[in-house]
Amino acid sequence: MNSLKEKAYTLLKEWKGDSYVFGVDVLDSVGPLAKKLGENTLLVSNTTYLKPVADQVAAALKKEGVALVGELIAPDAKPNAPREDVYRLTTYILSHRPDSIIVIGGGSSIDAVKAANVLATLGSDYSCEIDTYFGTNEVTKALEKTQKTLLPMIAIETSASSGAHLTKYANITDPVVGQKKLIVDNAVVPPVSIFDYATTKSMPLSVTIDGALDAIAHTFEVFCGVSDENFDKVRDITATAIELVASNAKVLIKDPQNVEAREAIGLATDLGGYAIMIGGTSGAHLTSFSLVDIVAHGTACGIMNPYYAVFYSKAIQRQLKVLGEIFSRYGYITEEISALEGRDLALAVAQGMINLGSSIGAPTTLGELKGFSEKHIERALKAAQDPQLEMKLKNMPVPMTSDDVMTYMKPILEAAASGDMSIIIEK
């Protein structure tokens, strides 16, 4: 194992301890872990391309004497965790009353089960509407008022992507209006999680690309807004994650079955999960919520972050130097980073992000996306003024208020649509 991976394992073990089992060929650990939570469980999974993983989990549970409620595997959520899937999964929980819930899948499935667990637990005594729980710490508030406890949950991640198996976030989509909203609450962090990096071989290449970009987005956005107190820790997390992506993403695109590269990208996305438990994401994530109908989440963030980096330029010079050195090391930047500062440094790092994205076949402007139109910019600007999403404005290293959105965010979005960074106005 190389030193970069060793550092990633060390950082993650320091953070999660025994509550997280991760690595290669660790999937069977689910049996003994589930046994500690009760005699029966609701198993949620995709049973098409993930059927081999679901079958292995079911066999590990049977070996330990843990029964599947209803003798079935409940279908998981569609991409972006549509709210109707949350309500459907809530019905499964209420109908079968399991001792625990085990969800196998990527971020969408895990997020949907987090939300369904909230509704099944609190629906009768607090609110059966998912909208009640959007925002920060609304679930905790409801649990304290009702004296209820969420069902224990094991999240088995199969996609190097959002870090949903490790974090306090649940992104839920209203497909009618094409908008994501967030539950942000430590109460929904899965108490036990597993990630066997070898299982990501079953993922489509587009999901792999999306995950790599998501790892960069999570770490970069948190790093941009990090406090002085947490600067060194988040720098280590960010630099490790981004270098793992920069050194392995192209390898994985050429050889999708390369387990060592799969492990590297998995570690990078897990470090992204670590980062967003220390600090918050900001502009690119906020914009991505309004693009759910045309592009996957990580790719949306990957498109937007270079443009936000230019807007943040004055506030993130130290951070840009760290990223610039990594991108230079792997040939994504050709300029001498040490000689650059200010907006010039931001433009160079932004181009490095774009070059990395291009090297793995990712779109780098909104204009390249099929179905993109001016309506997406209008939707994103409207969403940025939604009080339930204002945390993203406040988390920016150059904070905005809703009154600033048209002045500063609109040019960022227009730049991302065209690729013309010269129109971005610094605050």
N, C-alpha and C positions, 0 to 999 in steps of 0.2 A: 504494500500500500504506500502511495507516495505521501510526502509531507503535507500537501494541500488537503488531501482527503483525511489524513490523521487529524489535522487541525479542525476540520469540519466535524468529525465524530466527537472530538473532545468538547467543542463548543456546545453541541447538541446534548451530550450526556450531562454536562454541567447544568444545563437548563432544565431538562425533563426528567433526569434520574431514571428510576425504575418504571415510571408510568409510560414510557415510550420504548417499544421494541423495534429496531430498525437495522437494516443491513441487507445482505443477500441470503436468500434461503431461510427466512425466519417466520414464514407464514404459519407453520404448524403450532407456533406458540399461542395461537388464539384459543386452542382447546383448554389448557390449564387456566388461562386468564379468564375465560368465560365461566368456567366451573366455579370460580370464586364469587361470581355475581348471581348465581342461582341455577335452578334446574332446567329452566326453559328460556328461550330467547327468540325475539323476532329478528329474522335474518333478512336484510334488504340488499338486493344486488341486481345488476344487469345479468341476464342469463343468456345472452348471445355471445359476444366476443369475450365476456368475462366468465363464461360458464366454467372453464377449467379452474379458475380461481375460486369461484363459488363452490364448486364440487369439492375442492381440496379443503376449504373452510368447513363445509358441512361434515366431511369425513373426520376432521380433527375434533369437531364438537361431539360427534357420535362416539368417538373413542373415549371421551371424558364423561359420557353419559348426559350430555346437555341436549335437550330435545328442541326441535324447531316448532314453535307454536303454529297450529294449523297444518303441520307437516308440509309447509310450503316456504318458498322464497318470495317475499314481496317485491314487486318490480320497483326499481329505483326511479330517480327523477330524471327528467329530460334536461338537456343543457340549459344552464343559467337558472336552474331551480325555479320553475314556474310555480306560482302560488297554488294552482290547482293540484299539483303533485304534493305540496305540503299538506293540503286538506285531505287528499287521498291517503297519505301515509298516516295522518292523524287517526283516520278511521281504522286502519289496521291495528294501531296501538290500542285504541279504545275497545276494539272487538276482541282482541286476544289477551290483553292484560299480561304481557310478558314480564319476567323478572329483569330482563335487560334487553337492549337493542344492539344489534351488530350491523353496521352498514359497510358494504364493500363498494368502493367506487372512487370517483374523482371529487373535486370540490363541490360540484352541483348536487350530487347525491348526498354527500355529508352535510352540506348546508341545509338541504331540504329536511333531513332527518333531525338535525338540531332544532329546526323550527317546529317540526311536527311534534317532537318531544315536549316543547314548550306549550303548544296548543293542547295536547292530550293531558298534560298535567294541570294546566291553569284555566282551560276553557270553561269549565263549569262554575268555577268560583271567582274568576276575575274577568276574562274576556276571551271569547272564541274567535275574535278577529285578529288576524296576523298583524294588521297595521298598528295595533295597540303596542306592539313590542319593538317596532322600529325605533332606532335611536340608541342612545347610550344608557346602559344599566336599567332599562325598563323591565327586563326579565327579573333581575335581582329584586327590584322594588316590588314586583308582583309576588315573588316567592316569599319575601319577608312578610308581606301583608297577609298572605293566605296560609303561611307556615307549611307550604308544600315543598316537595323535593323532586327534582327531575329524575327520571329513570336512569340508571347507570348505562353508559353507552360505550361501545368499543368501535372506534373508527379505523377501518382498514383501508388505507390509501392505496390506490393503484395507478395514479397518474401524477407524475412530477409536475405540479402546478401550483395551486393556491395556498397550500399549507393548511387547508381547512381542518385536517385531522389534529392540528396542534393549537388552533387559535380560537379567539373569542368572537369571531365574525361569522355571520350567516348572511350571505347575499341572496335575496329573494326577488324574483322578477314578476312584474305585472305585464304579461305579454300583450294585453290589449293596448296599453299606451307605450310599450317598449321601454320601460324604465325599471332599473334595479333600485332596491332600497336595502338598508343594512340593519341587522341586529348586531349591536356591539356590546358584549356582556361576558364577563368571566364565567358566569353561570353556565354558558353553553360550551365551554371548553370540554372536549371529550376527556373523561378521567383516565381512559386507557386508549392508546393508539398504537397501530402497527403499520409499518411500511416495509414491505419486501421489494427492494428496488428491481429485482428481476421480473416482477409482474408487469412492469411498465413496457415490457417487450410487446404486450398485447395491444398497446395504444397506437392509434393511427399517427402517421408522421406529423400531421397538422397539430395534434395535441402535444407532441413532443416539442415542436417549435413554440407553441403557445406557452408551455411550461417554462422553457428556458427564458423567454421574455418576461414572464411573471416573476421569476427569481430576481432578475435585474430590477424590475419595477418595485417590488416590495423593499428590497434592500436600499436601492437608490433613493426612493422617496422618503423613507424613514431617515436615512443618512442626511438628506438635505435639511430636514427640520430638527435634527437631534440637538438635545441640550448639551451644554459643556460637560455636565456631570456624566453623561453617557457616551460622550464622543468617542473615546478610545474603544469601548466595547463594540459600539455599532460600526466603527471603522473596521475592526477585525472581522465582524460578521459580513459586512458588505464586501470588503476586499476579497475575502475567501470565496464568497458566493459568486461574485462576478468573474473572478479568475477561473473558477471551476467551469462556468459557462463559456467564457472566452476560449478556454483551452480544450473543451470537449464537444461543444455544440456541432461544429462542422464534422467532427469524427462520427457523431451519431447520425447526422443526416446522410453520410456516405454509407454507414453500416448500422442500421437500426437495431440489429441484434447484439451489438457490442455491450455486454453487461457492465464492463468497467466504466464505459461512458455513461450508461444508464445510471449507474451508482453515483457518478459525479453530478449529473443533472439533478438526481433525486436529493442529494445532499444540499445542493445549491437552493432548491426550492424549499427544503426544510429550514435552511438558514433564513430564507425569506419569511417563513412563518415566525421564526424567532424574532426577526427585526420588527414585525408589525405587532408583536406583543410588548415591545419596548417603547415604540413610538408609532405615530400614525402615518398613513399614506396621505396624499394630497391631490394635486391638480389632475394628474393623468388618471388616477383611479376615479375621481369625480366625473371626468369626461367619459370614461369607459362605460359608466352606468347608462349612458344615453345612446350607446352604440350596439346594444345587445342584439339587435335584430339583423346586424350585418357583419359582425366580427366577434371572435372569441375574446374573452376578457384580457388575457395576458398580451395578446397581439395588439389589442386596442391601447393598452398601457405602453407597449413597446413603441407604437407609432407616436404617442403623445409626449413621452418623456423628453426626447431631444428638444422639443419646442418649449416645454416648461423649463428645461434647464437654462435656456437662453434668457427667459423671463426672470428666473431666480438668480441670474449671474452674480450680482453684487453681493448676495448673501451667502453664496456657497463656494467661494474660491478654494478653501481648504479641501472640500469634498471633491471638487473638480480635478484638483491635482492628483488625488488618489486614483480616481477613475482614469484620468488621462495617462498615468503611468502604466496601468494595466492594459488599456487599449493599445498603447504604443508597443508594449512588449509583444503583443500578438499580431501586430501589423495592421490594426484597424485605424491607427492614426500615424501619419508620416511626419507631421511637424514636431519640432522640438518643444515638448510641453514645458520644460523649465523656463523657456524664454517667453511664454505667453501669460497674460493676466487679463482680468476684466472680461468684457464681452468676447474678446478674441479667444480666450481660454474656453469659455462656454461654447462658442461655435465649434471649436476643434473637438471637444468632448462630444457634443451633439452629433457631429459628423461621424465620430467613432462609433457611437451607438447605432447610427443609421447604417454604417458599413457592416457592423456585426449582423444586424438584422438582414441586410441584403445577402450576406454570405450564407445564410441558412434559408433563404427563400421567403422571408417575411416581407409583407408590404411595409413601406416606410412613409407613406402619406395617406391621408383619409381619401384623397381623390382616387387612389388605386382600388378602393373597396367597391365591389359590386353592390349597387343599391344605395350608395352614399349620395346625399343631396343636401341642399341648404337647410332642409327641415331638420337634419341631425344637429346642425349647429344651433338652430333655434331651440331645439329640445334640450341640448346640453346647457345652453345659457339659462333657460328657464329652470332646469334642475339645480343649477348652481345657486339659485336664489331660494330654494326650498329649505325651510328651517330644519327639516330632519337630516339634511346633508351639509349643514353649515360647518360641521366639524372639519370637513375637507378644506374649506376655505381658510379656517383658522389654523389648520396644520401646515399650511404653506410656509416655507421659509420667508417668503414675502407675502404676509397675510393679506387677504382681501375681505371686504365686506360685500354684502349683496349689492351695494351701490357702486362698487368698483367693477362689477362683472362685465358690463358693456364696454367700459373704457379699456380694460386690460385683458380680460379673457377672450373677448371676441377676436382681437387680432391674433392671439395664440391659436385659436381654432382655425382661423382663416389661413394662417401660416401652415398649419398641419395639413390643411386641405390641398394647398398648392405646392408646399415645399419651400416657399420663400420666407426665410427667417428674418429678412430685413424689415418686415412689417411688424415684428414683435416690439411692443413698447415696454420699456422697463419702468417700474414704479419707483 
